[in-house]
């Protein structure tokens, strides 16, 4: 899809804060951070829904690697969320937290409306700092 924002990210037309990638999947920081490290994982090929991804087992294996990496750097919980709204390109939200009220309950309150929220946007310096912390080598 030519107008798909995630396809533009895969093509390098839109810069992102990459956490990990391989030949089939890409993980990058969500611009509207629910919690520091809130990551989106997408297949590089366009599929409208996660249910359309033919290699869904490989996709979730990659999501699991991201989640386990977040746990290895000190996060007790790593929530995942798929909704199929907002951007019609398969994506999984991976949200690390330690269970503190202000760390997740308040942050996840807007899940019913996953529209991008300017109030959760961080400046490029803050995003780079988060990227360095969460990036897989």
Number of C-alpha atoms within 10 A of each C-alpha: 13 7 7 13 15 25 20 14 15 18 11 10 11 11 10 17 18 20 22 19 17 10 7 13 17 22 27 23 25 24 20 18 21 25 19 21 23 22 31 24 25 26 27 20 15 17 18 17 16 21 11 12 16 10 12 13 10 14 20 14 11 22 23 15 13 23 20 14 16 23 16 10 10 11 16 12 16 20 12 16 12 13 16 15 14 10 14 17 23 24 25 21 22 25 24 25 23 14 13 9 10 12 15 18 13 12 14 15 11 12 11 8 10 13 12 13 13 10 8 14 15 15 9 11 9 11 20 16 11 18 20 14 14 23 18 15 6
